[in-house]
């Protein structure tokens, strides 16, 4: 049913043309399959979805309609699929499907979610009618930030994604809300948030390479209003140093800041920067005409910092000139400068903007740089003399003088000559020797056991190891939900669901034990199976107590 690397994200019980089935959203498409079918009867890739339509919130039936482009060349008309949600939480499921499909359409089409306008013309305002309300495929219809956060977390954490797939999507052991309320899931979520925050704080945002482009805002009659933010002013100063110099000289002594920027927006300098040519209808301004002349001079002159004798090999085009021999007899006249005088200021502006990039930093590859040495704590000794005296004091005490060494040698030779071998005499007692041998034997036995365990782990196939890991994760999460429903407030419905899920996990454990041998798997999943047995015993005890005292509130 599913393609390789395709995963199920959302499922719900729906009806299509009065036939009951399951509507599924995967990572690639939307599919519908009848009950008992092994393959999708309807399969629509996200790229073929043209629009969505939903029923009104107060409608009797909860419906979702998908309009798709036709894949049949003989029938160019669009295809429509209408699904009726029949579950107990039909409205919530329909909204979740709509939001998820909208998010995938936005991702595929590469368009950012747009904010609907607060005002609408009478021609575009929909009149109240019993027909389904349309939701365009490229626009999010009430997409919740919580759903986005959950999908982002599942995409980043593969273990949590497999756990969600097992417990919520496949077996439906726990509901979506119960899964995300689990302390284990909350802890993983907090850890991921801290990690994302650390990455965001550690990554410094560089200066934008976008050129300054001020667009007019509101227009009142013949007046056009521009909005200058602090970031816009900073970008103007960075791109046009002559404007920065003019600002420093005239503001606030000769002109106020408001007057300066009004003259800037009305000058030929500003209009030439926007259009690339001089405006003939704009009056002259001595201040910004001077800035324009300075900029032209800076653009035409060779930078003083340019050293043609010391160019990096990675950016030196002349170093590979011999590999590209030119042919032909006619000169190339397509790049002769000055042919169109009006385009020169714009070309110079682009060239100057490109030269501001730090080329040396651009060609540096972080992965090829030498790693920085680790930070070490330097030993700070206040009195070095006392330190070295204390270190050498013990060694000096053990040094023997020459006469003492001769006496020790004579004493050793005398005792060696007087020693008589007596094999019957024990050097150590029997009890200490047995105790030492017993301890050594235990150490050797533990090492052999660990070595055999590692060998058995290595012999297990990778697929079985993945199954064991998934089994342990799912069982541990079910156990958490079981004990949360049992203590301190007993919830009979959820506890019964968890007991049934634990029984299924017991059956799955028997299947795993039969795959690779009971000895290896029993050692791996033994603690989990014993915890399941204890939980089932507690569940039977709770049921028995409820039967004995049905009137007692728990």
C-alpha positions as CSV (number, residue, x, y, z in Angstrom):
1,X,0.0,0.0,0.0
2,X,2.8,2.4,0.9
3,X,5.8,3.4,-1.1
4,X,9.4,3.1,0.3
5,X,10.2,5.9,2.8
6,X,6.4,6.8,2.9
7,X,5.0,7.2,6.4
8,X,1.4,7.5,7.6
9,X,0.8,10.8,9.4
10,X,-3.0,10.9,10.0
11,X,-5.9,8.4,9.7
12,X,-9.6,8.7,10.3
13,X,-12.8,6.7,9.7
14,X,-14.8,8.3,6.8
15,X,-17.4,7.4,4.2
16,X,-17.1,7.9,0.5
17,X,-20.2,7.4,-1.7
18,X,-21.9,5.7,1.4
19,X,-19.0,3.2,1.5
20,X,-17.2,3.1,4.9
21,X,-13.5,3.2,4.9
22,X,-10.4,4.9,6.1
23,X,-9.0,8.2,4.9
24,X,-5.2,8.4,5.3
25,X,-2.7,11.3,4.9
26,X,0.8,10.1,4.3
27,X,4.0,12.1,3.7
28,X,3.3,12.1,-0.1
29,X,-0.4,11.8,-0.7
30,X,-4.0,11.5,0.4
31,X,-5.5,8.0,0.1
32,X,-8.8,6.3,0.8
33,X,-9.3,2.6,1.2
34,X,-12.5,0.6,1.9
35,X,-12.7,-1.5,5.1
36,X,-10.7,-4.7,4.5
37,X,-8.9,-3.4,1.4
38,X,-5.1,-3.8,1.2
39,X,-4.6,-0.9,-1.3
40,X,-5.9,2.6,-1.7
41,X,-9.0,2.9,-3.9
42,X,-8.4,6.6,-4.2
43,X,-4.8,8.0,-4.2
44,X,-4.2,11.7,-4.7
45,X,-0.7,13.2,-4.6
46,X,-0.4,16.5,-2.9
47,X,0.7,18.1,-6.1
48,X,-2.6,17.2,-7.8
49,X,-4.8,18.8,-5.2
50,X,-6.3,22.0,-6.5
51,X,-8.6,23.1,-3.6
52,X,-10.3,22.0,-0.5
53,X,-13.9,22.6,0.6
54,X,-15.5,22.0,4.0
55,X,-19.0,21.9,5.3
56,X,-20.1,24.6,7.7
57,X,-19.4,24.1,11.4
58,X,-23.1,23.8,12.3
59,X,-23.9,21.5,9.4
60,X,-25.5,18.1,10.1
61,X,-22.7,16.2,8.3
62,X,-19.0,16.8,8.7
63,X,-17.6,16.7,5.1
64,X,-14.4,17.5,3.3
65,X,-14.3,17.9,-0.5
66,X,-11.0,17.7,-2.5
67,X,-10.8,19.1,-6.0
68,X,-8.0,17.6,-8.0
69,X,-6.6,18.1,-11.4
70,X,-7.4,15.4,-13.9
71,X,-4.6,13.0,-15.0
72,X,-6.6,11.8,-18.0
73,X,-5.9,13.7,-21.2
74,X,-9.2,12.6,-22.7
75,X,-11.1,14.0,-19.7
76,X,-9.7,17.4,-18.8
77,X,-12.4,18.1,-16.2
78,X,-11.4,18.3,-12.5
79,X,-12.1,15.4,-10.2
80,X,-14.0,15.9,-7.0
81,X,-13.9,13.6,-3.9
82,X,-16.3,14.2,-1.0
83,X,-15.6,12.4,2.3
84,X,-17.9,12.3,5.3
85,X,-16.3,11.9,8.7
86,X,-18.2,9.4,10.9
87,X,-16.0,9.2,14.0
88,X,-17.0,10.5,17.5
89,X,-14.7,13.4,17.0
90,X,-15.5,14.1,13.4
91,X,-15.2,17.9,13.5
92,X,-11.7,17.8,15.1
93,X,-10.5,15.1,12.7
94,X,-11.8,17.1,9.7
95,X,-10.0,20.2,10.9
96,X,-6.8,18.2,11.5
97,X,-6.9,16.7,8.0
98,X,-7.6,20.1,6.4
99,X,-4.7,21.8,8.3
100,X,-2.3,19.0,7.4
101,X,-3.2,19.0,3.7
102,X,-2.9,22.8,3.7
103,X,0.6,22.6,5.2
104,X,1.8,20.1,2.6
105,X,0.3,22.1,-0.2
106,X,2.1,25.2,1.1
107,X,5.4,23.3,1.4
108,X,5.1,21.8,-2.2
109,X,4.1,25.1,-3.9
110,X,6.8,27.1,-1.9
111,X,4.4,29.8,-0.9
112,X,4.3,31.2,2.6
113,X,0.9,31.3,4.4
114,X,-0.7,34.6,3.8
115,X,-2.8,36.6,6.2
116,X,-6.4,37.2,5.1
117,X,-7.3,40.8,4.7
118,X,-9.5,42.6,7.2
119,X,-11.6,44.2,4.5
120,X,-13.3,42.7,1.6
121,X,-15.2,44.1,-1.3
122,X,-18.9,43.3,-1.8
123,X,-18.0,41.2,-4.8
124,X,-15.7,38.9,-2.9
125,X,-17.8,38.7,0.4
126,X,-19.5,35.2,0.4
127,X,-23.2,35.2,1.1
128,X,-24.6,32.8,3.7
129,X,-25.6,29.6,2.1
130,X,-25.9,25.9,3.0
131,X,-23.1,25.1,0.5
132,X,-19.7,24.0,1.8
133,X,-17.3,26.8,2.6
134,X,-14.2,26.6,0.2
135,X,-10.7,26.5,1.5
136,X,-8.1,27.2,-1.1
137,X,-5.3,24.6,-1.3
138,X,-2.5,27.2,-1.1
139,X,-3.9,29.1,1.9
140,X,-4.0,27.7,5.4
141,X,-7.5,27.5,6.9
142,X,-6.9,28.1,10.6
143,X,-3.7,26.2,10.8
144,X,-2.8,25.7,14.4
145,X,0.6,26.5,15.7
146,X,0.4,23.5,18.0
147,X,0.0,21.1,15.1
148,X,3.0,22.7,13.4
149,X,5.0,22.3,16.6
150,X,4.0,18.7,16.9
151,X,4.8,17.8,13.3
152,X,8.2,19.6,13.6
153,X,9.0,17.6,16.7
154,X,8.0,14.3,15.1
155,X,10.1,15.1,12.0
156,X,13.2,15.8,14.2
157,X,12.9,12.9,16.6
158,X,12.7,9.5,14.7
159,X,12.2,7.5,18.0
160,X,9.2,9.7,19.0
161,X,7.8,9.4,15.5
162,X,7.9,5.6,15.5
163,X,6.3,5.6,19.0
164,X,3.5,7.9,17.8
165,X,3.0,5.8,14.7
166,X,2.7,2.6,16.9
167,X,0.5,3.9,19.7
168,X,-1.7,6.5,18.0
169,X,-1.9,5.7,14.3
170,X,-1.6,1.9,14.1
171,X,-2.9,0.3,17.4
172,X,-4.8,3.4,18.6
173,X,-3.9,2.5,22.1
174,X,-3.8,6.1,23.3
175,X,-5.5,9.2,21.9
176,X,-3.6,12.1,20.4
177,X,-4.2,14.2,23.5
178,X,-3.0,11.5,25.9
179,X,0.1,10.9,23.9
180,X,1.2,14.5,24.0
181,X,0.3,14.8,27.7
182,X,2.7,12.0,28.6
183,X,5.5,13.2,30.9
184,X,8.0,11.3,28.7
185,X,6.9,13.1,25.6
186,X,6.8,16.4,27.4
187,X,10.4,15.9,28.6
188,X,11.5,15.1,25.0
189,X,9.7,18.2,23.8
190,X,11.4,20.4,26.4
191,X,14.8,19.0,25.5
192,X,14.2,19.7,21.8
193,X,13.1,23.2,22.5
194,X,16.2,23.9,24.6
195,X,18.4,22.4,21.8
196,X,16.6,24.6,19.1
197,X,17.0,27.7,21.3
198,X,20.7,27.0,21.9
199,X,21.2,26.6,18.1
200,X,19.3,29.8,17.4
201,X,21.2,31.8,20.0
202,X,24.6,30.4,18.9
203,X,24.0,31.2,15.2
204,X,24.8,34.8,14.5
205,X,22.8,36.4,11.8
206,X,24.9,38.1,9.2
207,X,24.2,41.2,7.3
208,X,21.6,40.9,4.6
209,X,23.0,41.0,1.0
210,X,19.7,42.5,-0.3
211,X,20.1,46.0,-1.8
212,X,18.1,48.9,-0.4
213,X,14.7,49.1,-2.1
214,X,12.3,51.6,-0.5
215,X,8.7,51.2,-1.7
216,X,6.1,53.9,-1.4
217,X,3.4,53.4,1.2
218,X,0.1,55.2,1.4
219,X,-0.7,58.0,-1.1
220,X,-2.7,61.1,-0.1
221,X,-3.5,63.1,-3.2
222,X,-0.2,64.0,-4.9
223,X,1.9,63.2,-1.8
224,X,3.5,59.8,-1.4
225,X,4.5,58.6,2.0
226,X,7.6,56.5,2.8
227,X,8.3,54.7,6.0
228,X,11.9,54.7,7.2
229,X,12.8,52.3,10.0
230,X,16.1,52.2,11.8
231,X,17.1,49.1,9.8
232,X,16.3,51.0,6.5
233,X,18.5,53.9,7.6
234,X,21.3,51.5,8.6
235,X,21.1,49.8,5.2
236,X,21.2,53.2,3.4
237,X,24.3,54.2,5.3
238,X,26.0,50.9,4.6
239,X,25.2,51.0,0.9
240,X,25.8,54.7,0.3
241,X,28.8,56.0,2.4
242,X,28.4,59.4,0.9
243,X,24.9,59.8,2.4
244,X,26.4,58.8,5.8
245,X,29.0,61.5,5.5
246,X,26.4,64.1,4.5
247,X,24.3,63.0,7.5
248,X,27.1,63.4,10.0
249,X,28.0,66.9,8.6
250,X,24.5,68.4,8.5
251,X,22.4,66.6,11.2
252,X,21.5,68.1,13.6
253,X,23.5,71.3,13.3
254,X,22.2,72.5,9.9
255,X,19.2,70.3,9.3
256,X,16.9,68.2,11.5
257,X,16.7,64.5,10.9
258,X,13.2,64.8,9.4
259,X,14.3,67.5,6.9
260,X,17.4,65.5,5.9
261,X,15.3,62.4,5.0
262,X,12.7,64.5,3.2
263,X,15.3,66.0,1.0
264,X,16.8,62.6,0.4
265,X,13.5,61.1,-0.8
266,X,13.0,64.2,-3.1
267,X,16.5,64.2,-4.5
268,X,17.9,62.9,-7.8
269,X,20.2,60.7,-5.8
270,X,17.2,58.7,-4.5
271,X,15.4,58.5,-7.8
272,X,18.5,57.5,-9.7
273,X,19.1,54.7,-7.2
274,X,15.6,53.4,-7.8
275,X,15.4,53.7,-11.6
276,X,19.1,53.6,-12.5
277,X,18.9,56.8,-14.5
278,X,18.8,60.5,-13.6
279,X,15.3,62.0,-13.3
280,X,14.8,65.1,-15.3
281,X,11.7,66.4,-13.4
282,X,13.3,66.3,-10.0
283,X,14.8,69.6,-8.8
284,X,18.5,69.8,-8.0
285,X,19.8,69.6,-4.4
286,X,23.3,70.8,-3.6
287,X,23.7,68.3,-0.7
288,X,22.7,65.1,-2.4
289,X,24.1,66.2,-5.8
290,X,27.4,66.3,-4.0
291,X,26.8,62.8,-2.6
292,X,25.9,61.6,-6.1
293,X,29.2,63.0,-7.5
294,X,31.2,61.4,-4.7
295,X,29.5,58.0,-5.3
296,X,30.3,58.2,-9.0
297,X,33.9,59.0,-8.2
298,X,34.1,56.1,-5.8
299,X,32.5,53.7,-8.3
300,X,34.9,54.6,-11.1
301,X,38.1,54.7,-9.1
302,X,40.2,51.6,-8.4
303,X,40.0,50.6,-4.7
304,X,43.2,51.5,-2.9
305,X,43.1,48.3,-0.9
306,X,43.2,46.1,-4.1
307,X,46.6,44.5,-4.4
308,X,46.9,42.7,-7.8
309,X,50.1,41.0,-6.8
310,X,48.6,39.1,-3.9
311,X,45.4,37.4,-5.0
312,X,44.1,34.2,-3.6
313,X,44.5,31.3,-5.9
314,X,40.9,30.2,-5.6
315,X,39.6,33.5,-7.0
316,X,42.5,34.4,-9.3
317,X,41.0,34.0,-12.8
318,X,44.4,34.8,-14.4
319,X,46.0,31.7,-12.9
320,X,43.8,29.4,-15.2
321,X,43.9,31.7,-18.2
322,X,46.1,29.3,-20.2
323,X,43.4,26.6,-19.8
324,X,40.9,28.7,-21.8
325,X,42.6,29.7,-25.0
326,X,40.5,32.2,-27.0
327,X,40.0,31.6,-30.7
328,X,38.8,33.7,-33.7
329,X,40.1,36.8,-35.3
330,X,37.4,39.4,-34.4
331,X,37.5,41.1,-31.0
332,X,34.7,40.6,-28.5
333,X,32.9,44.0,-28.4
334,X,29.9,42.8,-26.3
335,X,31.3,44.1,-23.0
336,X,32.6,47.5,-24.1
337,X,31.7,49.9,-21.2
338,X,30.1,53.3,-21.7
339,X,27.9,52.3,-24.7
340,X,24.8,53.3,-22.8
341,X,25.6,56.2,-20.5
342,X,22.3,55.9,-18.6
343,X,23.1,52.4,-17.4
344,X,26.6,53.2,-16.1
345,X,25.4,54.4,-12.6
346,X,23.3,51.3,-12.1
347,X,26.2,49.0,-13.3
348,X,28.6,50.8,-11.0
349,X,26.2,50.5,-8.1
350,X,25.9,46.8,-8.6
351,X,29.7,46.4,-8.9
352,X,30.3,48.4,-5.7
353,X,27.6,46.4,-3.8
354,X,29.2,43.1,-4.9
355,X,32.7,44.3,-3.8
356,X,31.5,44.8,-0.3
357,X,31.3,41.0,0.2
358,X,34.2,39.6,2.1
359,X,35.4,37.1,-0.4
360,X,38.0,35.5,1.9
361,X,35.4,34.5,4.4
362,X,33.2,33.2,1.7
363,X,35.7,30.6,0.5
364,X,36.6,29.4,3.9
365,X,35.0,26.0,4.6
366,X,34.4,25.3,8.3
367,X,34.7,21.6,8.0
368,X,38.3,21.9,6.6
369,X,39.5,24.2,9.4
370,X,41.6,22.8,12.2
371,X,39.6,22.1,15.4
372,X,40.1,24.5,18.2
373,X,42.1,23.1,21.2
374,X,39.9,22.4,24.2
375,X,39.9,24.9,27.0
376,X,42.0,23.7,29.9
377,X,42.3,25.0,33.4
378,X,45.8,26.3,34.1
379,X,47.3,25.1,37.4
380,X,48.0,28.3,39.4
381,X,50.6,27.7,42.1
382,X,51.2,30.6,44.5
383,X,54.4,29.3,46.0
384,X,56.3,27.0,43.6
385,X,59.2,26.5,46.0
386,X,57.1,24.8,48.7
387,X,55.3,22.7,46.0
388,X,58.5,21.2,44.6
389,X,60.0,20.7,48.1
390,X,56.9,18.7,49.1
391,X,57.1,16.6,45.9
392,X,60.8,15.8,46.4
393,X,60.6,15.4,50.2
394,X,59.4,11.8,50.2
395,X,62.0,10.8,47.6
396,X,64.8,12.3,49.6
397,X,63.8,10.3,52.7
398,X,64.1,7.0,50.8
399,X,67.6,7.7,49.5
400,X,70.1,5.7,51.5
401,X,73.6,6.8,52.1
402,X,76.5,4.7,50.9
403,X,77.4,3.2,54.3
404,X,73.7,2.3,55.0
405,X,73.5,0.5,51.6
406,X,76.6,-1.6,52.5
407,X,75.1,-2.6,55.8
408,X,71.8,-3.6,54.1
409,X,73.7,-5.7,51.6
410,X,75.7,-7.5,54.3
411,X,72.6,-8.2,56.3
412,X,70.8,-9.6,53.3
413,X,73.7,-11.9,52.4
414,X,73.9,-13.2,56.0
415,X,70.2,-14.1,56.1
416,X,70.4,-15.8,52.7
417,X,73.3,-18.0,53.9
418,X,71.5,-18.9,57.1
419,X,68.1,-19.7,55.4
420,X,67.1,-23.3,55.4
421,X,64.3,-24.5,53.0
422,X,61.2,-25.9,54.7
423,X,58.5,-26.8,52.1
424,X,56.1,-28.2,54.7
425,X,55.6,-24.7,56.2
426,X,52.8,-22.6,54.8
427,X,53.6,-19.0,53.8
428,X,49.9,-18.0,54.0
429,X,46.8,-19.5,55.7
430,X,44.3,-21.6,53.9
431,X,41.3,-19.3,54.4
432,X,42.8,-16.2,52.9
433,X,44.0,-18.2,49.8
434,X,40.5,-19.7,49.2
435,X,38.9,-16.3,49.6
436,X,41.2,-14.7,47.0
437,X,40.7,-17.6,44.6
438,X,36.9,-17.3,45.0
439,X,37.0,-13.6,44.2
440,X,39.2,-14.1,41.2
441,X,36.9,-16.8,39.8
442,X,33.9,-14.5,40.2
443,X,35.7,-11.7,38.3
444,X,36.6,-14.0,35.5
445,X,33.1,-15.4,35.3
446,X,31.6,-11.9,35.0
447,X,34.0,-11.0,32.2
448,X,33.1,-14.1,30.3
449,X,29.4,-13.4,30.7
450,X,29.8,-9.9,29.4
451,X,31.9,-11.1,26.4
452,X,29.2,-13.7,25.5
453,X,26.5,-11.1,25.8
454,X,28.3,-8.7,23.4
455,X,28.8,-11.6,21.0
456,X,25.1,-12.5,21.1
457,X,24.1,-8.9,20.6
458,X,26.4,-8.7,17.5
459,X,24.8,-11.9,16.1
460,X,21.3,-10.5,16.2
461,X,20.1,-9.2,12.8
462,X,19.6,-5.4,12.6
463,X,15.8,-5.9,11.8
464,X,15.3,-7.9,15.1
465,X,17.3,-5.3,17.0
466,X,15.0,-2.5,15.7
467,X,11.9,-4.6,16.6
468,X,13.2,-5.1,20.2
469,X,13.9,-1.4,20.5
470,X,10.5,-0.4,19.2
471,X,8.8,-3.0,21.5
472,X,10.6,-1.7,24.6
473,X,9.7,2.0,23.8
474,X,6.1,1.2,23.1
475,X,5.7,-1.0,26.2
476,X,7.3,1.5,28.5
477,X,5.0,4.3,27.2
478,X,1.9,2.1,27.7
479,X,3.1,1.3,31.2
480,X,3.4,5.0,32.0
481,X,-0.2,5.5,30.9
482,X,-1.4,2.5,32.8
483,X,0.1,3.6,36.1
484,X,-1.0,7.2,35.5
485,X,-4.6,5.9,35.1
486,X,-4.3,3.7,38.2
487,X,-2.7,6.0,40.7
488,X,-3.7,8.3,42.4
489,X,-7.1,8.7,40.6
490,X,-8.4,5.5,39.2
491,X,-9.9,5.9,35.6
492,X,-11.6,2.7,34.7
493,X,-12.0,3.3,30.9
494,X,-8.4,4.3,30.3
495,X,-7.1,1.6,32.6
496,X,-9.0,-1.1,30.8
497,X,-7.6,0.1,27.4
498,X,-4.1,0.0,28.8
499,X,-4.6,-3.5,30.2
500,X,-5.8,-4.7,26.8
501,X,-2.8,-3.0,25.1
502,X,-0.4,-4.7,27.6
503,X,-1.9,-8.1,26.8
504,X,-1.2,-7.4,23.1
505,X,2.4,-6.5,24.1
506,X,2.6,-9.9,25.8
507,X,1.7,-11.7,22.6
508,X,4.2,-9.6,20.7
509,X,6.9,-10.5,23.3
510,X,6.3,-14.2,22.6
511,X,6.7,-13.5,18.8
512,X,10.0,-11.8,19.5
513,X,11.2,-14.6,21.7
514,X,10.6,-17.0,18.8
515,X,12.6,-15.0,16.3
516,X,16.2,-15.2,17.5
517,X,16.1,-17.6,20.4
518,X,14.5,-17.3,23.9
519,X,17.8,-17.0,25.8
520,X,19.0,-13.8,24.1
521,X,15.7,-12.1,23.9
522,X,14.6,-13.1,27.4
523,X,17.8,-11.4,28.7
524,X,17.0,-8.2,26.7
525,X,13.2,-7.8,27.2
526,X,13.0,-9.8,30.5
527,X,12.7,-6.7,32.7
528,X,10.0,-5.2,30.5
529,X,7.9,-8.4,30.4
530,X,8.2,-8.7,34.2
531,X,7.0,-5.1,34.5
532,X,4.0,-6.0,32.2
533,X,3.1,-9.0,34.3
534,X,3.1,-6.8,37.4
535,X,0.9,-4.2,35.7
536,X,-1.6,-6.9,34.6
537,X,-1.7,-8.3,38.1
538,X,-2.5,-4.8,39.4
539,X,-5.1,-4.3,36.7
540,X,-6.9,-7.6,37.7
541,X,-6.7,-6.5,41.3
542,X,-8.4,-3.1,40.5
543,X,-11.2,-4.9,38.6
544,X,-11.7,-7.3,41.5
545,X,-11.9,-4.4,44.0
546,X,-14.4,-2.6,41.8
547,X,-16.7,-5.7,41.6
548,X,-16.6,-6.2,45.3
549,X,-17.4,-2.6,46.2
550,X,-19.2,-1.1,43.2
551,X,-20.7,1.7,45.2
552,X,-17.4,3.0,46.5
553,X,-16.1,6.0,44.4
554,X,-12.5,5.9,43.4
